């Protein structure tokens, strides 16, 4: 069996940093957006996808440098980056092989994981969707199928831990089982229901509950 973790918003509390940075930049462009609505709509998407959807919604183009401005603003806030509470303790208890599958580019993924001492707990089994296989991000199953192939595990024997509907959909398309995570700072009212509707079997709010949840679902499936 293989346990596959998303990173942003599941192991590392980055989603809230990027969301706040994005809203600050959007406000400079006379776009006022609510933080909770932003999180519920765009969590798990790449910044390029978010910009494209916003431009379609407002029916005008945003400045060509807006992605770089968001990146610069978020990067300036990374000194506040925190590991999700209980992540290290959970990994100490988890007895199964594990890896990370993220939409984030590898350079930033590694930097974020190093900041919270997670990189050495997963490397070399850390995969960026935009840099492996077909290079398609979630909700395409590309990165999950790549990880299963590399680690020689049948997709049906994989548990994926995800905080976004895009990630849940990608894992389900890959034929994997999914547990939703709703314990990060960007979590919002109805978050768990959205993940369940997308295909998660259950949700957890605390990473400390994850090993027992995986064991219970695994045992139930085998009965």
HELIX and SHEET records of a PDB file:
HELIX    1   1 UNK A   15  UNK A   28  1                                  14    
HELIX    2   2 UNK A   35  UNK A   42  1                                   8    
HELIX    3   3 UNK A   47  UNK A   58  1                                  12    
HELIX    4   4 UNK A   66  UNK A   75  1                                  10    
HELIX    5   5 UNK A   78  UNK A   80  5                                   3    
HELIX    6   6 UNK A   87  UNK A   93  1                                   7    
HELIX    7   7 UNK A  106  UNK A  115  1                                  10    
HELIX    8   8 UNK A  119  UNK A  122  1                                   4    
HELIX    9   9 UNK A  129  UNK A  131  5                                   3    
HELIX   10  10 UNK A  142  UNK A  150  1                                   9    
HELIX   11  11 UNK A  155  UNK A  157  5                                   3    
HELIX   12  12 UNK A  165  UNK A  173  1                                   9    
HELIX   13  13 UNK A  191  UNK A  198  1                                   8    
HELIX   14  14 UNK A  207  UNK A  209  5                                   3    
HELIX   15  15 UNK A  210  UNK A  222  1                                  13    
SHEET    1   A 6 UNK A 126  UNK A 128  0                                        
SHEET    2   A 6 UNK A  97  UNK A 102  1                                        
SHEET    3   A 6 UNK A   2  UNK A   5  1                                        
SHEET    4   A 6 UNK A 158  UNK A 162  1                                        
SHEET    5   A 6 UNK A 177  UNK A 181  1                                        
SHEET    6   A 6 UNK A 202  UNK A 204  1                                        
END                                                                             
